[in-house]
């Protein structure tokens, strides 16, 4: 029987995948996550998700591998994980009082078979003060998250409005993934 492997060590993605109530294992990939500056965000998240899944798939040829990647896009700029505290501050300052897009790419890989997709969600932030941002940075939460915030944690206090899939913003669009997995296994 084929098993499912999540190509991510993200606790958030593991928690979300467990919502599908299917057994899975975790085997994180260690790929270069560099995005060329001229690549569109939609292409970037799908390409990174595929690279993560394919890196793990070579070790588990009979299993279904799930790769995923999330980015935040504001003013046409892709905001990945912050490099440091100053980078995180600058990202949050840029998102303050504005709408931005969150894209999560997902790839299903088994052998040579690949199915990829992405989900886009619009998120609007309240206006943030420097004190708001500094307090958030002091929490330690933003440093491993695209756009320097986690909607499922303290970062939720910055969110004024969301239009789209909440779970995609967290890191894995479980509803769409559930449907895609059913078709992929056929």
PyMOL commands that set and color helices and strands:
alter all, ss='L'
color gray80, all
select helices_A, chain A and resi 11-18+41-57+85-95+130-139+141-144+154-158+166-170+174-185
alter helices_A, ss='H'
color red, helices_A
select strands_A, chain A and resi 4-6+24-26+64-74+77-79+99-110+113-125+159-163
alter strands_A, ss='S'
color yellow, strands_A
deselect
rebuild
show_as cartoon
